Amino acid sequence: MTIEDTISKEKLLHYLNLTKEAREKATAIHPEGSKEAEMLAVLIRMADDYSSDANYFMENGDYVRAFGAINYAHAWIDAGIKLKLLDGHGDDDLFTLP
């Protein structure tokens, strides 16, 4: 088994795009103004902030921090799915479904 221990730009772009696709696909389950929608707003803000950080780090050549940040972003989206605040539309490639 070969273990890759390098974060290439191509690998990083793959994960940035994967998280972008997940962010676009996942949809809110609860109506605006509900307590659940307020909780979801916090999760989505965290996902968006981490995605922004990932892009910043990548642009500055810090691929390790960019890789960490984009994985955090995706985890926030997955949390929304797990907490039943977001609908992942059955996509078990993009999300860790309940």
DONUVO-585237 format. One record per atom (N, C-alpha, C, O): atom name; residue number from 1; x, y, z. Coordinates in nm, 3 decimals, decimal comma, always signed. Each point is the difference from the previous one (the first is absolute). Layout:
BEGIN
+------+-----+---------+---------+---------+
| atom | seq |       x |       y |       z |
+------+-----+---------+---------+---------+
|   CA | NUM |       X |       Y |       Z |
...
+------+-----+---------+---------+---------+
END
This chain:
BEGIN
+------+-----+---------+---------+---------+
| atom | seq |       x |       y |       z |
+------+-----+---------+---------+---------+
|    N |   1 |  +0,085 |  -0,118 |  +0,000 |
|   CA |   1 |  -0,085 |  +0,118 |  +0,000 |
|    C |   1 |  +0,089 |  +0,124 |  +0,000 |
|    O |   1 |  +0,094 |  +0,010 |  +0,079 |
|    N |   2 |  -0,125 |  +0,083 |  -0,167 |
|   CA |   2 |  +0,075 |  +0,124 |  -0,008 |
|    C |   2 |  -0,077 |  +0,110 |  +0,072 |
|    O |   2 |  -0,119 |  +0,019 |  -0,022 |
|    N |   3 |  +0,189 |  +0,051 |  +0,107 |
|   CA |   3 |  -0,062 |  +0,112 |  +0,071 |
|    C |   3 |  +0,051 |  +0,129 |  -0,061 |
|    O |   3 |  +0,120 |  +0,023 |  -0,008 |
|    N |   4 |  -0,214 |  +0,061 |  -0,033 |
|   CA |   4 |  +0,037 |  +0,131 |  -0,052 |
|    C |   4 |  +0,015 |  +0,096 |  +0,117 |
|    O |   4 |  -0,090 |  +0,012 |  +0,082 |
|    N |   5 |  +0,203 |  +0,055 |  -0,076 |
|   CA |   5 |  +0,023 |  +0,092 |  +0,111 |
|    C |   5 |  +0,024 |  +0,143 |  -0,048 |
|    O |   5 |  +0,062 |  +0,081 |  +0,068 |
|    N |   6 |  -0,113 |  -0,054 |  -0,188 |
|   CA |   6 |  +0,016 |  +0,134 |  -0,057 |
|    C |   6 |  -0,137 |  +0,053 |  -0,041 |
|    O |   6 |  -0,081 |  -0,071 |  -0,060 |
|    N |   7 |  +0,058 |  +0,195 |  +0,092 |
|   CA |   7 |  -0,125 |  +0,064 |  -0,043 |
|    C |   7 |  +0,033 |  +0,081 |  -0,125 |
|    O |   7 |  +0,057 |  +0,109 |  +0,007 |
|    N |   8 |  -0,093 |  -0,164 |  -0,120 |
|   CA |   8 |  +0,024 |  +0,069 |  -0,127 |
|    C |   8 |  -0,110 |  +0,102 |  -0,025 |
|    O |   8 |  -0,107 |  -0,006 |  +0,061 |
|    N |   9 |  +0,133 |  +0,097 |  -0,151 |
|   CA |   9 |  -0,101 |  +0,098 |  -0,037 |
|    C |   9 |  -0,121 |  -0,071 |  -0,060 |
|    O |   9 |  -0,114 |  +0,039 |  +0,026 |
|    N |  10 |  +0,137 |  -0,142 |  -0,105 |
|   CA |  10 |  -0,109 |  -0,075 |  -0,062 |
|    C |  10 |  -0,088 |  -0,066 |  +0,105 |
|    O |  10 |  -0,123 |  +0,004 |  -0,010 |
|    N |  11 |  +0,185 |  -0,065 |  +0,111 |
|   CA |  11 |  -0,076 |  -0,064 |  +0,108 |
|    C |  11 |  -0,079 |  +0,103 |  +0,077 |
|    O |  11 |  -0,117 |  -0,022 |  +0,034 |
|    N |  12 |  +0,179 |  +0,134 |  -0,006 |
|   CA |  12 |  -0,066 |  +0,106 |  +0,074 |
|    C |  12 |  -0,119 |  +0,054 |  -0,079 |
|    O |  12 |  -0,107 |  +0,020 |  +0,056 |
|    N |  13 |  +0,125 |  +0,003 |  -0,185 |
|   CA |  13 |  -0,110 |  +0,048 |  -0,084 |
|    C |  13 |  -0,113 |  -0,101 |  -0,004 |
|    O |  13 |  -0,117 |  +0,038 |  -0,004 |
|    N |  14 |  +0,150 |  -0,166 |  +0,004 |
|   CA |  14 |  -0,103 |  -0,105 |  +0,002 |
|    C |  14 |  -0,088 |  +0,016 |  +0,124 |
|    O |  14 |  -0,123 |  -0,003 |  -0,010 |
|    N |  15 |  +0,185 |  +0,020 |  +0,126 |
|   CA |  15 |  -0,078 |  +0,011 |  +0,124 |
|    C |  15 |  -0,072 |  +0,134 |  +0,010 |
|    O |  15 |  -0,110 |  +0,006 |  +0,056 |
|    N |  16 |  +0,167 |  +0,099 |  -0,107 |
|   CA |  16 |  -0,070 |  +0,129 |  -0,004 |
|    C |  16 |  -0,125 |  -0,012 |  -0,085 |
|    O |  16 |  -0,106 |  +0,049 |  +0,039 |
|    N |  17 |  +0,117 |  -0,113 |  -0,154 |
|   CA |  17 |  -0,115 |  -0,017 |  -0,089 |
|    C |  17 |  -0,104 |  -0,095 |  +0,059 |
|    O |  17 |  -0,120 |  +0,022 |  -0,015 |
|    N |  18 |  +0,166 |  -0,127 |  +0,082 |
|   CA |  18 |  -0,092 |  -0,094 |  +0,064 |
|    C |  18 |  -0,084 |  +0,070 |  +0,106 |
|    O |  18 |  -0,121 |  -0,021 |  +0,007 |
|    N |  19 |  +0,184 |  +0,104 |  +0,073 |
|   CA |  19 |  -0,073 |  +0,073 |  +0,104 |
|    C |  19 |  -0,093 |  +0,104 |  -0,061 |
|    O |  19 |  -0,110 |  +0,021 |  +0,049 |
|    N |  20 |  +0,154 |  +0,044 |  -0,155 |
|   CA |  20 |  -0,087 |  +0,096 |  -0,070 |
|    C |  20 |  -0,124 |  -0,071 |  -0,053 |
|    O |  20 |  -0,111 |  +0,051 |  +0,012 |
|    N |  21 |  +0,131 |  -0,168 |  -0,071 |
|   CA |  21 |  -0,113 |  -0,078 |  -0,052 |
|    C |  21 |  -0,094 |  -0,040 |  +0,113 |
|    O |  21 |  -0,122 |  +0,006 |  -0,016 |
|    N |  22 |  +0,178 |  -0,048 |  +0,129 |
|   CA |  22 |  -0,083 |  -0,038 |  +0,115 |
|    C |  22 |  -0,080 |  +0,119 |  +0,052 |
|    O |  22 |  -0,118 |  -0,012 |  +0,033 |
|    N |  23 |  +0,183 |  +0,127 |  -0,027 |
|   CA |  23 |  -0,066 |  +0,123 |  +0,049 |
|    C |  23 |  -0,117 |  +0,037 |  -0,091 |
|    O |  23 |  -0,105 |  +0,044 |  +0,048 |
|    N |  24 |  +0,123 |  -0,062 |  -0,178 |
|   CA |  24 |  -0,105 |  +0,034 |  -0,096 |
|    C |  24 |  -0,114 |  -0,102 |  +0,000 |
|    O |  24 |  -0,115 |  +0,036 |  -0,024 |
|    N |  25 |  +0,146 |  -0,162 |  +0,051 |
|   CA |  25 |  -0,101 |  -0,105 |  -0,008 |
|    C |  25 |  -0,087 |  -0,008 |  +0,125 |
|    O |  25 |  -0,120 |  -0,021 |  -0,010 |
|    N |  26 |  +0,180 |  +0,039 |  +0,126 |
|   CA |  26 |  -0,075 |  -0,013 |  +0,125 |
|    C |  26 |  -0,101 |  +0,114 |  +0,012 |
|    O |  26 |  +0,032 |  +0,116 |  -0,026 |
|    N |  27 |  -0,153 |  -0,152 |  +0,064 |
|   CA |  27 |  -0,105 |  +0,101 |  +0,014 |
|    C |  27 |  -0,061 |  -0,005 |  +0,140 |
|    O |  27 |  -0,006 |  -0,105 |  +0,064 |
|    N |  28 |  -0,039 |  +0,221 |  -0,021 |
|   CA |  28 |  -0,062 |  +0,012 |  +0,133 |
|    C |  28 |  -0,128 |  -0,082 |  +0,005 |
|    O |  28 |  -0,074 |  -0,008 |  -0,098 |
|    N |  29 |  +0,049 |  -0,052 |  +0,212 |
|   CA |  29 |  -0,120 |  -0,079 |  +0,021 |
|    C |  29 |  -0,110 |  +0,083 |  +0,066 |
|    O |  29 |  -0,117 |  -0,013 |  -0,033 |
|    N |  30 |  +0,157 |  +0,098 |  +0,126 |
|   CA |  30 |  -0,097 |  +0,073 |  +0,082 |
|    C |  30 |  -0,025 |  +0,140 |  -0,055 |
|    O |  30 |  +0,088 |  +0,059 |  -0,064 |
|    N |  31 |  -0,206 |  -0,004 |  +0,088 |
|   CA |  31 |  -0,034 |  +0,132 |  -0,053 |
|    C |  31 |  +0,080 |  +0,112 |  +0,066 |
|    O |  31 |  +0,040 |  -0,009 |  +0,116 |
|    N |  32 |  -0,017 |  +0,114 |  -0,195 |
|   CA |  32 |  +0,068 |  +0,118 |  +0,053 |
|    C |  32 |  -0,075 |  +0,052 |  +0,122 |
|    O |  32 |  -0,123 |  -0,003 |  +0,006 |
|    N |  33 |  +0,200 |  +0,050 |  +0,092 |
|   CA |  33 |  -0,059 |  +0,053 |  +0,121 |
|    C |  33 |  -0,016 |  -0,104 |  +0,110 |
|    O |  33 |  -0,024 |  +0,036 |  +0,115 |
|    N |  34 |  +0,039 |  -0,163 |  -0,150 |
|   CA |  34 |  -0,011 |  -0,104 |  +0,102 |
|    C |  34 |  +0,131 |  -0,008 |  +0,079 |
|    O |  34 |  +0,104 |  +0,047 |  -0,046 |
|    N |  35 |  -0,110 |  -0,108 |  +0,163 |
|   CA |  35 |  +0,120 |  -0,019 |  +0,082 |
|    C |  35 |  +0,103 |  -0,081 |  -0,076 |
|    O |  35 |  +0,120 |  +0,028 |  +0,007 |
|    N |  36 |  -0,167 |  -0,131 |  -0,080 |
|   CA |  36 |  +0,091 |  -0,084 |  -0,078 |
|    C |  36 |  +0,070 |  +0,080 |  -0,110 |
|    O |  36 |  +0,118 |  -0,021 |  -0,027 |
|    N |  37 |  -0,190 |  +0,111 |  -0,036 |
|   CA |  37 |  +0,059 |  +0,083 |  -0,105 |
|    C |  37 |  +0,107 |  +0,092 |  +0,059 |
|    O |  37 |  +0,102 |  +0,027 |  -0,064 |
|    N |  38 |  -0,124 |  +0,022 |  +0,184 |
|   CA |  38 |  +0,100 |  +0,083 |  +0,068 |
|    C |  38 |  +0,125 |  -0,081 |  +0,031 |
|    O |  38 |  +0,111 |  +0,049 |  -0,018 |
|    N |  39 |  -0,130 |  -0,171 |  +0,065 |
|   CA |  39 |  +0,115 |  -0,087 |  +0,028 |
|    C |  39 |  +0,076 |  -0,032 |  -0,130 |
|    O |  39 |  +0,123 |  +0,001 |  -0,002 |
|    N |  40 |  -0,197 |  -0,027 |  -0,104 |
|   CA |  40 |  +0,061 |  -0,029 |  -0,129 |
|    C |  40 |  +0,081 |  +0,119 |  -0,049 |
|    O |  40 |  +0,109 |  -0,018 |  -0,056 |
|    N |  41 |  -0,159 |  +0,137 |  +0,077 |
|   CA |  41 |  +0,073 |  +0,120 |  -0,044 |
|    C |  41 |  +0,139 |  +0,007 |  +0,064 |
|    O |  41 |  +0,096 |  +0,042 |  -0,065 |
|    N |  42 |  -0,086 |  -0,084 |  +0,190 |
|   CA |  42 |  +0,130 |  -0,003 |  +0,068 |
|    C |  42 |  +0,091 |  -0,102 |  -0,066 |
|    O |  42 |  +0,117 |  +0,029 |  -0,026 |
|    N |  43 |  -0,169 |  -0,148 |  -0,001 |
|   CA |  43 |  +0,081 |  -0,103 |  -0,064 |
|    C |  43 |  +0,047 |  +0,042 |  -0,139 |
|    O |  43 |  +0,117 |  -0,019 |  -0,036 |
|    N |  44 |  -0,206 |  +0,076 |  -0,041 |
|   CA |  44 |  +0,034 |  +0,042 |  -0,136 |
|    C |  44 |  +0,103 |  +0,113 |  +0,003 |
|    O |  44 |  +0,091 |  +0,003 |  -0,082 |
|    N |  45 |  -0,107 |  +0,089 |  +0,176 |
|   CA |  45 |  +0,098 |  +0,108 |  +0,012 |
|    C |  45 |  +0,140 |  -0,056 |  +0,029 |
|    O |  45 |  +0,099 |  +0,046 |  -0,056 |
|    N |  46 |  -0,094 |  -0,145 |  +0,145 |
|   CA |  46 |  +0,129 |  -0,062 |  +0,031 |
|    C |  46 |  +0,058 |  -0,069 |  -0,124 |
|    O |  46 |  +0,119 |  +0,012 |  -0,028 |
|    N |  47 |  -0,204 |  -0,084 |  -0,046 |
|   CA |  47 |  +0,046 |  -0,067 |  -0,122 |
|    C |  47 |  +0,053 |  +0,101 |  -0,100 |
|    O |  47 |  +0,105 |  -0,020 |  -0,059 |
|    N |  48 |  -0,178 |  +0,129 |  +0,041 |
|   CA |  48 |  +0,042 |  +0,103 |  -0,095 |
|    C |  48 |  +0,129 |  +0,069 |  +0,044 |
|    O |  48 |  +0,086 |  +0,029 |  -0,082 |
|    N |  49 |  -0,074 |  -0,003 |  +0,212 |
|   CA |  49 |  +0,122 |  +0,064 |  +0,051 |
|    C |  49 |  +0,121 |  -0,090 |  -0,019 |
|    O |  49 |  +0,106 |  +0,046 |  -0,043 |
|    N |  50 |  -0,121 |  -0,175 |  +0,074 |
|   CA |  50 |  +0,111 |  -0,092 |  -0,020 |
|    C |  50 |  +0,034 |  -0,017 |  -0,148 |
|    O |  50 |  +0,118 |  -0,013 |  -0,035 |
|    N |  51 |  -0,218 |  +0,013 |  -0,052 |
|   CA |  51 |  +0,027 |  -0,007 |  -0,144 |
|    C |  51 |  +0,078 |  +0,123 |  -0,046 |
|    O |  51 |  +0,094 |  -0,011 |  -0,079 |
|    N |  52 |  -0,134 |  +0,125 |  +0,129 |
|   CA |  52 |  +0,071 |  +0,124 |  -0,032 |
|    C |  52 |  +0,144 |  -0,006 |  +0,049 |
|    O |  52 |  +0,093 |  +0,038 |  -0,072 |
|    N |  53 |  -0,075 |  -0,087 |  +0,194 |
|   CA |  53 |  +0,136 |  -0,015 |  +0,054 |
|    C |  53 |  +0,082 |  -0,094 |  -0,086 |
|    O |  53 |  +0,117 |  +0,026 |  -0,028 |
|    N |  54 |  -0,178 |  -0,136 |  -0,016 |
|   CA |  54 |  +0,071 |  -0,098 |  -0,083 |
|    C |  54 |  +0,049 |  +0,066 |  -0,129 |
|    O |  54 |  +0,114 |  -0,022 |  -0,041 |
|    N |  55 |  -0,198 |  +0,100 |  -0,021 |
|   CA |  55 |  +0,040 |  +0,070 |  -0,123 |
|    C |  55 |  +0,112 |  +0,099 |  +0,027 |
|    O |  55 |  +0,094 |  +0,012 |  -0,079 |
|    N |  56 |  -0,104 |  +0,060 |  +0,190 |
|   CA |  56 |  +0,105 |  +0,096 |  +0,038 |
|    C |  56 |  +0,134 |  -0,072 |  +0,018 |
|    O |  56 |  +0,102 |  +0,042 |  -0,054 |
|    N |  57 |  -0,104 |  -0,151 |  +0,131 |
|   CA |  57 |  +0,124 |  -0,074 |  +0,025 |
|    C |  57 |  +0,057 |  -0,055 |  -0,130 |
|    O |  57 |  +0,121 |  +0,004 |  -0,021 |
|    N |  58 |  -0,208 |  -0,058 |  -0,066 |
|   CA |  58 |  +0,049 |  -0,054 |  -0,127 |
|    C |  58 |  +0,066 |  +0,109 |  -0,084 |
|    O |  58 |  +0,108 |  -0,021 |  -0,056 |
|    N |  59 |  -0,173 |  +0,136 |  +0,047 |
|   CA |  59 |  +0,055 |  +0,110 |  -0,079 |
|    C |  59 |  +0,135 |  +0,047 |  +0,053 |
|    O |  59 |  +0,081 |  +0,055 |  -0,075 |
|    N |  60 |  -0,057 |  -0,078 |  +0,203 |
|   CA |  60 |  +0,126 |  +0,040 |  +0,061 |
|    C |  60 |  +0,099 |  -0,116 |  +0,010 |
|    O |  60 |  +0,103 |  +0,011 |  +0,066 |
|    N |  61 |  -0,135 |  -0,122 |  -0,132 |
|   CA |  61 |  +0,092 |  -0,113 |  -0,008 |
|    C |  61 |  +0,004 |  -0,089 |  +0,123 |
|    O |  61 |  +0,085 |  -0,088 |  +0,009 |
|    N |  62 |  -0,175 |  +0,109 |  +0,085 |
|   CA |  62 |  -0,003 |  -0,081 |  +0,122 |
|    C |  62 |  -0,102 |  -0,112 |  -0,018 |
|    O |  62 |  -0,113 |  +0,008 |  +0,049 |
|    N |  63 |  +0,153 |  -0,112 |  -0,121 |
|   CA |  63 |  -0,090 |  -0,108 |  -0,036 |
|    C |  63 |  -0,042 |  -0,084 |  +0,121 |
|    O |  63 |  -0,110 |  -0,055 |  +0,002 |
|    N |  64 |  +0,196 |  +0,044 |  +0,097 |
|   CA |  64 |  -0,035 |  -0,079 |  +0,119 |
|    C |  64 |  -0,117 |  +0,065 |  +0,074 |
|    O |  64 |  -0,098 |  -0,067 |  +0,032 |
|    N |  65 |  +0,109 |  +0,196 |  -0,006 |
|   CA |  65 |  -0,110 |  +0,068 |  +0,068 |
|    C |  65 |  -0,125 |  +0,006 |  -0,088 |
|    O |  65 |  -0,112 |  -0,009 |  +0,051 |
|    N |  66 |  +0,129 |  +0,024 |  -0,181 |
|   CA |  66 |  -0,114 |  +0,001 |  -0,092 |
|    C |  66 |  -0,072 |  -0,134 |  +0,005 |
|    O |  66 |  -0,123 |  -0,005 |  +0,002 |
|    N |  67 |  +0,198 |  -0,105 |  -0,001 |
|   CA |  67 |  -0,059 |  -0,133 |  +0,004 |
|    C |  67 |  -0,076 |  -0,020 |  +0,132 |
|    O |  67 |  -0,110 |  -0,054 |  +0,000 |
|    N |  68 |  +0,168 |  +0,097 |  +0,108 |
|   CA |  68 |  -0,068 |  -0,010 |  +0,129 |
|    C |  68 |  -0,127 |  +0,081 |  +0,002 |
|    O |  68 |  -0,104 |  -0,048 |  +0,046 |
|    N |  69 |  +0,110 |  +0,170 |  -0,096 |
|   CA |  69 |  -0,117 |  +0,089 |  +0,002 |
|    C |  69 |  -0,114 |  -0,054 |  -0,086 |
|    O |  69 |  -0,116 |  +0,007 |  +0,040 |
|    N |  70 |  +0,148 |  -0,060 |  -0,157 |
|   CA |  70 |  -0,108 |  -0,048 |  -0,086 |
|    C |  70 |  -0,064 |  -0,126 |  +0,058 |
|    O |  70 |  -0,119 |  -0,024 |  -0,020 |
|    N |  71 |  +0,197 |  -0,055 |  +0,092 |
|   CA |  71 |  -0,060 |  -0,116 |  +0,066 |
|    C |  71 |  -0,090 |  +0,043 |  +0,115 |
|    O |  71 |  -0,104 |  -0,062 |  +0,023 |
|    N |  72 |  +0,140 |  +0,166 |  +0,049 |
|   CA |  72 |  -0,088 |  +0,054 |  +0,103 |
|    C |  72 |  -0,129 |  +0,052 |  -0,065 |
|    O |  72 |  -0,109 |  -0,024 |  +0,052 |
|    N |  73 |  +0,121 |  +0,094 |  -0,163 |
|   CA |  73 |  -0,118 |  +0,053 |  -0,068 |
|    C |  73 |  -0,096 |  -0,112 |  -0,035 |
|    O |  73 |  -0,121 |  +0,009 |  +0,023 |
|    N |  74 |  +0,175 |  -0,115 |  -0,080 |
|   CA |  74 |  -0,085 |  -0,111 |  -0,040 |
|    C |  74 |  -0,063 |  -0,067 |  +0,122 |
|    O |  74 |  -0,114 |  -0,045 |  -0,005 |
|    N |  75 |  +0,188 |  +0,039 |  +0,114 |
|   CA |  75 |  -0,053 |  -0,060 |  +0,123 |
|    C |  75 |  -0,119 |  +0,079 |  +0,054 |
|    O |  75 |  -0,095 |  -0,058 |  +0,052 |
|    N |  76 |  +0,099 |  +0,191 |  -0,064 |
|   CA |  76 |  -0,114 |  +0,082 |  +0,045 |
|    C |  76 |  -0,124 |  -0,032 |  -0,083 |
|    O |  76 |  -0,111 |  -0,006 |  +0,052 |
|    N |  77 |  +0,130 |  -0,014 |  -0,182 |
|   CA |  77 |  -0,113 |  -0,036 |  -0,086 |
|    C |  77 |  -0,052 |  -0,138 |  +0,039 |
|    O |  77 |  -0,121 |  -0,020 |  +0,011 |
|    N |  78 |  +0,212 |  -0,074 |  +0,009 |
|   CA |  78 |  -0,041 |  -0,134 |  +0,044 |
|    C |  78 |  -0,075 |  +0,006 |  +0,133 |
|    O |  78 |  -0,094 |  -0,076 |  +0,021 |
|    N |  79 |  +0,136 |  +0,164 |  +0,068 |
|   CA |  79 |  -0,070 |  +0,014 |  +0,128 |
|    C |  79 |  -0,144 |  +0,042 |  -0,023 |
|    O |  79 |  -0,091 |  -0,049 |  +0,068 |
|    N |  80 |  +0,069 |  +0,139 |  -0,163 |
|   CA |  80 |  -0,136 |  +0,043 |  -0,033 |
|    C |  80 |  -0,085 |  -0,115 |  -0,051 |
|    O |  80 |  -0,120 |  -0,007 |  +0,028 |
|    N |  81 |  +0,182 |  -0,084 |  -0,103 |
|   CA |  81 |  -0,070 |  -0,118 |  -0,049 |
|    C |  81 |  -0,033 |  -0,093 |  +0,118 |
|    O |  81 |  -0,114 |  -0,044 |  +0,016 |
|    N |  82 |  +0,213 |  +0,017 |  +0,066 |
|   CA |  82 |  -0,018 |  -0,091 |  +0,115 |
|    C |  82 |  -0,104 |  +0,050 |  +0,098 |
|    O |  82 |  -0,075 |  -0,078 |  +0,058 |
|    N |  83 |  +0,072 |  +0,209 |  -0,038 |
|   CA |  83 |  -0,096 |  +0,059 |  +0,093 |
|    C |  83 |  -0,138 |  +0,020 |  -0,062 |
|    O |  83 |  -0,091 |  +0,053 |  +0,064 |
|    N |  84 |  +0,077 |  -0,096 |  -0,189 |
|   CA |  84 |  -0,127 |  +0,011 |  -0,074 |
|    C |  84 |  -0,045 |  +0,146 |  -0,015 |
|    O |  84 |  -0,118 |  +0,033 |  +0,009 |
|    N |  85 |  +0,218 |  +0,052 |  -0,031 |
|   CA |  85 |  -0,027 |  +0,140 |  -0,032 |
|    C |  85 |  +0,013 |  +0,022 |  -0,151 |
|    O |  85 |  -0,057 |  +0,094 |  -0,054 |
|    N |  86 |  +0,132 |  -0,181 |  -0,012 |
|   CA |  86 |  +0,021 |  +0,004 |  -0,145 |
|    C |  86 |  -0,041 |  -0,133 |  -0,060 |
|    O |  86 |  +0,013 |  -0,105 |  +0,062 |
|    N |  87 |  -0,062 |  +0,112 |  -0,185 |
|   CA |  87 |  -0,032 |  -0,119 |  -0,077 |
|    C |  87 |  +0,115 |  -0,024 |  -0,098 |
|    O |  87 |  +0,032 |  +0,087 |  -0,081 |
|    N |  88 |  +0,029 |  -0,205 |  +0,090 |
|   CA |  88 |  +0,109 |  -0,036 |  -0,091 |
|    C |  88 |  -0,049 |  -0,071 |  -0,125 |
|    O |  88 |  +0,080 |  -0,043 |  -0,082 |
|    N |  89 |  -0,212 |  +0,031 |  +0,068 |
|   CA |  89 |  -0,062 |  -0,058 |  -0,120 |
|    C |  89 |  +0,056 |  -0,138 |  -0,034 |
|    O |  89 |  +0,014 |  -0,036 |  -0,117 |
|    N |  90 |  +0,017 |  -0,040 |  +0,222 |
|   CA |  90 |  +0,044 |  -0,138 |  -0,021 |
|    C |  90 |  +0,139 |  -0,016 |  -0,055 |
|    O |  90 |  +0,038 |  -0,112 |  -0,035 |
|    N |  91 |  +0,039 |  +0,218 |  +0,025 |
|   CA |  91 |  +0,133 |  -0,006 |  -0,060 |
|    C |  91 |  +0,103 |  -0,044 |  +0,103 |
|    O |  91 |  +0,053 |  +0,082 |  +0,077 |
|    N |  92 |  -0,024 |  -0,213 |  -0,075 |
|   CA |  92 |  +0,096 |  -0,049 |  +0,096 |
|    C |  92 |  +0,145 |  +0,008 |  -0,050 |
|    O |  92 |  +0,091 |  -0,051 |  +0,065 |
|    N |  93 |  -0,070 |  +0,113 |  -0,179 |
|   CA |  93 |  +0,136 |  +0,031 |  -0,044 |
|    C |  93 |  +0,044 |  +0,135 |  +0,056 |
|    O |  93 |  +0,116 |  +0,018 |  +0,037 |
|    N |  94 |  -0,209 |  +0,076 |  -0,029 |
|   CA |  94 |  +0,033 |  +0,134 |  +0,051 |
|    C |  94 |  -0,015 |  +0,012 |  +0,150 |
|    O |  94 |  +0,066 |  +0,082 |  +0,064 |
|    N |  95 |  -0,155 |  -0,164 |  -0,006 |
|   CA |  95 |  -0,036 |  +0,017 |  +0,140 |
|    C |  95 |  +0,011 |  -0,131 |  +0,076 |
|    O |  95 |  -0,006 |  -0,109 |  -0,056 |
|    N |  96 |  +0,022 |  +0,124 |  +0,188 |
|   CA |  96 |  -0,013 |  -0,114 |  +0,090 |
|    C |  96 |  -0,146 |  +0,000 |  +0,042 |
|    O |  96 |  -0,040 |  +0,076 |  +0,089 |
|    N |  97 |  -0,038 |  -0,158 |  -0,152 |
|   CA |  97 |  -0,143 |  -0,001 |  +0,021 |
|    C |  97 |  -0,038 |  -0,076 |  +0,128 |
|    O |  97 |  +0,068 |  -0,094 |  +0,041 |
|    N |  98 |  -0,179 |  +0,139 |  +0,019 |
|   CA |  98 |  -0,047 |  -0,070 |  +0,123 |
|    C |  98 |  -0,028 |  -0,145 |  -0,025 |
|    O |  98 |  -0,040 |  -0,072 |  +0,092 |
+------+-----+---------+---------+---------+
END
